[in-house]
């Protein structure tokens, strides 16, 4: 990746800060959970994470979104880049999707490698991505995350494709439900023994893909899986906690110098 700082500064307005874990913030994906019906206090995890972490060999407890995003039809929004596979179009010009994703990951990792490795209990020994669960090959213009990972200088030497999709589970994932057999390791079981894995993805919606992939990596012998995602989709109208999280994110300037792991207590959603 070239000058990640220059690229991301040019489009800094599309990013939104992700809150630290705390009351009213899901401890897995960092969006807003529902309130418990009896106590009226917020659950520790959101309904999506509660659903997608069940029935697996083991799930990823550490999911680190770089930015929040909302569903938006505008070409100048982060959602258009990560979900609709478009270039980012702003008043300053057009930036290719692959450039946006690689620069975002590169700059964030440069600033927060220690935060991520602390979650893993030490330096990462493997970087991998989630393969497409669609049997049709991607359009030529769409560069998959597997290729984007090789454009991040600090991570490319650790990158290795380790999973293949089980297309029989595609309909299940499409319903935003995880499945322990959705992905299968390309390496023999236990070949990944004691691996500290950084799992990269572009967008976290329900967590079905990430948690299914993490389960497969754990079953193959990984010691720990930390998921790093470019964007976490949030629906502010879903509940008051999500509305508050988005309102705060909209009101403050995004900074690559803070993340949802190292944000000071003043940044925590009360």
C-alpha positions in Angstrom: 0.0 0.0 0.0 1.3 3.5 -0.8 0.7 6.5 1.4 -2.2 5.2 3.5 -2.3 8.3 5.6 -2.7 10.6 2.5 -5.5 8.4 1.1 -7.4 8.2 4.4 -7.0 11.9 5.2 -8.6 12.7 1.8 -11.7 10.7 2.7 -11.6 11.1 6.5 -15.2 12.4 6.5 -16.6 9.0 5.6 -15.4 7.3 8.8 -17.3 7.2 12.1 -15.7 6.4 15.5 -16.6 3.0 17.1 -17.5 3.1 20.8 -15.6 1.1 23.4 -17.3 -1.8 25.1 -19.5 -0.7 28.0 -23.1 -0.3 29.1 -25.3 0.0 26.0 -22.5 -1.2 23.7 -22.3 -4.8 22.5 -19.0 -6.4 23.9 -18.5 -8.3 20.6 -19.5 -6.0 17.7 -19.7 -2.6 19.4 -23.3 -1.7 18.3 -26.3 -1.2 20.6 -28.0 -4.2 22.3 -31.6 -4.4 23.4 -32.7 -3.8 27.0 -33.6 -6.9 29.2 -37.4 -7.0 29.6 -37.3 -7.3 33.4 -34.3 -5.2 34.5 -34.6 -2.7 31.7 -30.8 -2.7 31.6 -29.0 -3.3 28.3 -27.8 -6.8 27.5 -24.0 -7.3 27.2 -24.3 -8.4 23.6 -26.7 -7.5 20.8 -29.4 -9.8 19.4 -27.3 -10.4 16.2 -24.3 -11.5 18.1 -26.4 -13.6 20.5 -27.9 -15.4 17.5 -24.7 -15.8 15.4 -22.5 -17.1 18.2 -24.7 -20.0 19.0 -24.2 -23.6 17.8 -20.6 -23.1 16.8 -17.4 -25.0 17.7 -16.2 -21.6 19.2 -16.8 -18.0 18.2 -14.7 -14.9 18.0 -15.0 -12.9 21.1 -12.9 -10.1 19.7 -14.4 -8.2 16.7 -12.8 -4.8 16.0 -14.6 -2.5 13.5 -12.5 0.4 12.2 -15.6 2.5 11.5 -19.4 2.5 11.8 -21.5 3.1 8.7 -25.2 3.3 7.9 -27.0 2.1 4.8 -26.8 4.9 2.3 -27.3 5.1 -1.4 -24.8 7.9 -1.8 -21.6 7.2 -3.7 -19.7 9.3 -1.1 -20.6 7.0 1.8 -18.5 4.2 3.3 -21.4 1.7 2.9 -21.3 2.1 -0.9 -17.7 1.1 -0.9 -17.8 -1.9 1.5 -21.3 -3.3 0.6 -22.0 -2.2 -3.0 -18.4 -2.7 -4.1 -18.1 0.8 -5.6 -15.4 3.4 -5.8 -15.7 6.2 -3.4 -16.8 9.4 -5.2 -16.3 12.7 -3.3 -15.7 16.3 -4.2 -12.0 15.5 -4.2 -12.4 12.9 -6.9 -12.8 9.1 -7.2 -10.9 6.6 -5.1 -10.9 3.0 -6.0 -12.6 0.5 -3.6 -9.4 -1.5 -3.3 -7.4 1.6 -2.4 -9.9 2.7 0.2 -10.0 -0.7 1.9 -6.2 -1.3 1.8 -5.4 2.2 3.1 -8.0 2.0 5.8 -6.6 -1.3 7.1 -3.0 -0.2 6.7 -3.4 3.0 8.7 -5.5 1.5 11.4 -3.1 -1.4 11.9 -0.1 0.9 12.0 -1.8 2.8 14.8 -3.3 -0.1 16.7 -1.2 -3.2 16.1 -0.5 -3.3 19.8 -4.2 -3.1 20.7 -5.0 -6.0 18.3 -2.1 -8.2 19.4 -3.0 -7.6 23.0 -6.4 -9.2 22.3 -4.6 -12.2 20.7 -2.2 -12.6 23.6 0.8 -11.9 21.5 1.9 -11.2 17.9 -0.2 -12.6 15.1 1.1 -15.6 13.3 -1.4 -15.7 10.5 -3.6 -13.3 8.6 -6.5 -14.6 6.6 -9.8 -13.6 4.9 -13.3 -15.0 4.4 -13.9 -16.5 1.0 -17.0 -15.6 -1.0 -19.9 -17.9 -0.3 -21.4 -17.2 -3.8 -20.7 -19.9 -6.3 -20.6 -17.4 -9.2 -17.1 -15.8 -9.7 -16.9 -12.1 -8.7 -17.0 -9.5 -11.4 -13.6 -8.6 -12.8 -13.8 -5.1 -11.4 -14.4 -6.5 -7.9 -11.2 -7.2 -6.0 -11.7 -9.6 -3.1 -10.5 -9.1 0.4 -7.9 -11.9 -0.2 -6.1 -9.6 -2.7 -6.6 -6.5 -0.7 -4.8 -8.2 2.3 -1.7 -8.6 0.1 -1.7 -4.8 -0.4 -1.2 -4.1 3.3 2.5 -4.1 3.7 2.6 -4.9 7.5 0.3 -7.9 7.0 1.2 -9.3 3.6 3.9 -11.6 4.8 1.5 -13.3 7.2 -1.3 -13.7 4.8 -2.5 -17.1 3.8 -5.9 -18.3 2.4 -7.0 -21.0 4.9 -10.7 -21.4 4.3 -12.9 -22.6 1.5 -16.7 -22.1 1.4 -19.3 -24.8 1.7 -21.9 -23.6 -0.8 -24.6 -25.8 0.8 -24.6 -23.3 3.7 -24.9 -20.2 1.5 -28.7 -20.0 2.1 -28.2 -20.2 5.8 -25.7 -17.4 5.9 -28.0 -15.3 3.6 -30.6 -15.5 6.4 -27.9 -14.0 8.7 -27.5 -17.2 10.7 -24.1 -18.8 11.3 -23.3 -22.5 10.7 -20.3 -24.6 12.0 -19.9 -26.1 8.5 -20.2 -22.9 6.4 -16.4 -22.9 5.9 -13.9 -25.7 5.8 -10.1 -25.4 6.4 -7.9 -25.8 3.4 -5.3 -27.2 5.7 -5.7 -30.5 7.6 -7.4 -30.3 11.0 -4.9 -29.2 13.7 -2.5 -27.8 11.0 -3.2 -24.4 12.5 -2.4 -25.5 16.0 -1.7 -22.5 18.3 -2.1 -20.0 15.5 -2.9 -16.4 16.5 -5.2 -15.4 13.6 -6.2 -11.9 12.4 -9.3 -12.4 10.3 -10.0 -9.6 7.9 -13.3 -8.6 6.4 -14.9 -5.5 4.8 -18.3 -5.4 6.4 -19.9 -6.7 9.6 -23.7 -6.9 9.3 -24.9 -9.8 11.5 -21.7 -11.6 12.2 -22.8 -14.8 10.5 -19.9 -15.0 8.1 -17.2 -13.9 10.6 -18.4 -16.2 13.4 -18.8 -19.2 11.0 -15.3 -18.6 9.7 -13.9 -18.2 13.2 -15.5 -21.4 14.2 -13.8 -23.2 11.3 -10.4 -21.7 12.2 -10.8 -22.7 15.8 -11.8 -26.2 14.8 -8.6 -26.4 12.7 -6.5 -25.6 15.8 -6.2 -21.9 16.0 -5.4 -20.6 19.5 -7.2 -17.2 19.1 -9.1 -15.4 16.3 -9.4 -11.7 16.3 -11.6 -10.2 13.6 -10.7 -6.8 12.1 -13.5 -5.3 9.9 -13.4 -2.1 7.9 -17.0 -1.2 8.8 -19.8 -2.2 11.1 -23.3 -1.5 9.7 -25.5 0.1 12.3 -29.2 0.8 12.1 -29.9 3.8 14.4 -33.6 3.3 14.4 -33.4 -0.3 15.7 -33.2 0.7 19.4 -32.3 3.7 21.6 -28.7 2.5 22.3 -27.9 2.3 18.6 -29.5 5.7 18.0 -27.3 7.2 20.8 -24.1 5.5 19.4 -24.7 6.9 16.0 -25.6 10.3 17.2 -22.3 10.4 19.1 -20.4 9.1 16.1 -22.0 11.8 13.9 -21.2 14.6 16.3 -17.4 14.0 16.7 -14.5 14.0 14.3 -13.2 10.6 13.4 -9.6 9.8 14.5 -7.4 6.9 13.5 -5.5 7.6 16.8 -8.3 5.9 18.9 -10.1 2.6 18.5 -12.9 0.7 20.2 -10.2 -1.1 22.3 -8.1 1.8 23.5 -10.7 4.6 23.6 -10.6 6.5 26.9 -13.4 6.1 29.4 -14.8 9.5 28.3 -15.5 8.0 24.9 -17.5 5.2 26.3 -21.3 5.3 25.8 -22.9 5.7 29.1 
